[in-house]
Amino acid sequence: MFINKHEFDVTKGYIMGILNVTPDSFSDGGKYCKMDEALYRAEEMIEEGAAILDVGGESTRPGYTEVPEQEEIERIVPVIQAIRDRFDIPVSADTCKAKTAAAAAEAGAGMINDIWGLRKDPDMADVIAKKELVCCLMHNRNKEKDPYVNLIDDIKTDLQTSLKLAEKAGIQKEKVILDPGIGFGKNTGENLKVLQRLGDFRELGYPFLLGTSRKSVIGNTLGLPVNERLEGTIATTVLGVMEGYMFFRVHDIRANYRAMKMAEAIREVR
């Protein structure tokens, strides 16, 4: 798999660094809204082991307020351009809006991380296909309108719907990554069940991304505030490595990178 001409081995693990240029993200809102702050953080994450940076301009925390496309574009495009100009690292744009995705691609993003798996904006799949981007298709669901009957099977079915949309638009299979969507459309018990069954989703035949960093499933399980969830995040990273997951989207780069590499070494012993 190539992202911005960087090759990624789908049998290995990689750290995706989170760079939220938002005023209201649940963990780091407002910290990297200024360009110099964003670039400093990007450089720091690269030095600590990030293999790709995921730039987001809209908070997707529970109860978030949707940001208009133009505002989202104005937040992320300059940052993506600046990162691509200064650093030799691929960039992902965290968006579910097709116009934002197109603008991000023009700015140099090589990947789109869509929290609705192509199922929100009907133009998203076409943009990804035409721009020849890699995409991460995450599971999400409005449980109030569409409650789960069988959690794991329903997630698989929803992901298969996303895959069909990708195929119909002409997105190449080797450009698709899936994500079981920890923290999206799921309560704490459901998130724990998904983590317990991570290996089941690998049956779909695609590389997977795991995004658990500092999320409420960790806070609720351990009774910890958002700034004390590192160990819980690391535990899920190790779990993901042992189940063959490829990308780990995290805030705390160095600790998760080291845990990932250690778990990977154990997994690969023959």
Number of C-alpha atoms within 10 A of each C-alpha: 13 15 20 18 10 13 10 14 10 17 10 16 24 24 28 28 28 26 28 27 26 22 15 18 19 18 17 17 16 14 17 19 18 13 15 12 12 21 19 11 17 26 15 15 23 20 12 18 18 25 22 26 26 23 29 25 26 27 22 19 15 12 7 12 11 10 13 11 18 11 12 20 22 13 21 26 24 14 24 26 17 16 24 17 12 11 12 13 19 23 27 30 28 28 27 22 23 22 18 26 30 21 17 27 24 14 20 20 27 25 29 30 24 26 22 22 28 29 22 13 14 12 15 25 23 19 21 26 19 12 15 17 25 25 28 24 27 27 28 22 19 11 12 8 7 8 12 16 8 8 15 17 13 15 20 18 13 19 25 16 16 21 21 14 19 24 15 12 17 15 24 15 13 13 20 21 22 29 25 25 23 24 23 19 17 20 14 17 12 16 22 17 14 20 17 13 13 22 15 13 21 17 9 13 10 18 21 27 25 26 24 24 27 24 20 23 23 26 18 13 12 12 12 14 14 17 10 14 20 17 14 19 25 22 15 21 28 22 19 26 25 17 17 21 26 23 26 29 22 27 23 20 22 18 16 28 24 15 16 26 16 13 18 18 11 12 13 9 6 4
